[in-house]
Amino acid sequence: MEYTYSAGVEAETHTSSSTTPSRSKKRNNNTRRFSDEQIKSLETMFESESRLEPRKKLQLARELGLQPRQVAIWFQNKRARWKSKQLERDYGILQSNYNSLASRFEALKKENQTLLIQLQKLNHLMQKPMEPGQRCTQVEAANSMDSESENGGTMKCEAEGKPSPSMEISE
């Protein structure tokens, strides 16, 4: 797409033929494209300051052989394009943050579901009466039922007559 400047206003110029899908470019006698050197100078100036005061605008226009209005409009359009690009960058960052948070939310939801299941098992064990021959705690029994416990180990309930290995060590 070619940007042209006519009477100090930027406009995209193109005509399309109904028979061919390609676009042909058309230039009026009153239009003027910026040279590469002019664009380079304008870009350099834009990097240092995105808004020109009138005195600097006149000076830059004289140096580049342009009308002050052309310089002003170039800066205005450049600010608009820069803002658009900045919005795209911000959107990309927000999208990335959202995806990260959504992923973390799903992981926390799964962990919450696992913990709720474990809580239900523990509540069930607390309400269930202990058999007379067992001496293990309800928490140990819940760990033996839950294969996803954090320590990964299983503990078995033993009959009262046999001492457990952990009791032997502590005595």
N, C-alpha and C positions, 0 to 999 in steps of 0.2 A: 504494500500500500504506500502510496506516495503522498507526503504532506506538502502542501503548497501554501503560499501566503499571498493573498490577494487583498489589496487595500487594507493591509494590516491585520487581516483575520485569517486564522488557519482553517483550512478546509481539506477534507479528503476528496481527491478528484479521481473518479473512475467512471467509465461508462461500460455498460455490459451489453453485449449483442445477444439478441434472442436466439440466434442460431448457434453460437459457440458459448460454452460455459466459461471460457477464460475471460479475464477482464483486460481491457486495454486502457492505457493511461492517456489522459489528455491534459495539455497545458495551455493556459491562455497567455496572451502576450503580456498581460498585467501581472502574472504570477511570477514568483521568484523563489527558487529553492535555495536553501542555505548550502554553502560549500562545506567541505569537510573541515577546513580550517576554522570557519565561522562556528560550526557546531562544536568543535573541540574547545574553542575559546569560551563559548557559552556554557558548555558542560563544566569546564574548569571554574568559571565564575560561580556557577550554581553550587558546586561543591563547597565553596567558601561561604557563600551566602545565598539563601534561596529567595530572598526578596531584595530588590535593588532600590536604593533611594534614587530620586529623579536625576540628581547630578551624575551618579555612576551609570545610570541607564543611558544618558546622553553621551557620556564619554565612551562607553562600550559600543554604542551604535556608531559613533564617528570612527572608532578604531576598526570596526568590522565592515564599514560601508553599508550599514543598514539604517532603516528608519527606527527612531526610538519606540514607535508603536510595535514594530516587529519584534524588538528585543523584549518589550513588556509582555507581549502575547506568548512569545517562546517561553519566558519564565513562568507565566501563568499555566501554560499547558504542561510544562515540565513538572511543576508542583502538583498538578492534578494527576499526572502519570505516576509520580513518586508516591503520592498518597494512596493511589490504587494498589501499587506494588506493596506498600507498607501494610495495607489491609489484608492483602493476600498472605503476606508473611505472618501477620498476627493470627489470621484464620488458621494457617497451618500449625502454628504453635498451640492454639486452643484445641484444634482437632487432635493433635498428638496427646495433649494433656487429658482430654476427654477420653480417648481410647485407653490411656494408661489407667485412669480412674475407673472406667467401666470394667476393665480387666481385673483390677484390684477388688472392685465391688463384687464381681462374680466369684472370685476366690474366697472373699469373706462370707458370701452367702453360702457357699459350699461348706466352709468351716462351721458356720452357724448351724447348718442343718445337721452336720456330724455331731456337734455338741448337743443339739436338742435330742437326737437319738440316744446319745450316751446318757443324758439326763433322764430320759424316759426309762431306760434300763435300770438306772440307779433307783429311781422312784419305785419301779416295779419290785426291785429287790428289797427295798426298805419296807414295803407293804407286805411282802411274802414272809410268812413265819419261818424261822430257821428250823431245820431238822435237828432233833436232839443229839445226833452223833457228830455234828459239824462244829468246828471252832474257828473258822476263818471269818475275817471281817467282810462286811458287805462290799466295801470298796475293792478288796482283793478279788471277790467273786465277779464284780462288774468288769474288772480288768481282764479276767480270764474269758469273759463272754465277748469282749470287744477286741476284735483282731486289729483294729486301727488305733489302739492306744499308743501314746507317745513313746513309752518305754519299750514297746514291742514285745515284752515278755508276758508269759501267762503264768498265773498262780493257781494252784489247785487247792481245793479244800480237802483236808485230811480228817480222818476219824480222830476222836479225842485220845485214843490210846497211843498214837504215834507222835513223837515230837517232830516239829518241822526243822529243817536244816538251819533256818535263820534263828530259831530259838536256841539251838545247840551252840551256835557260834557266839551268841550274845551272853550265854550263861558262862 
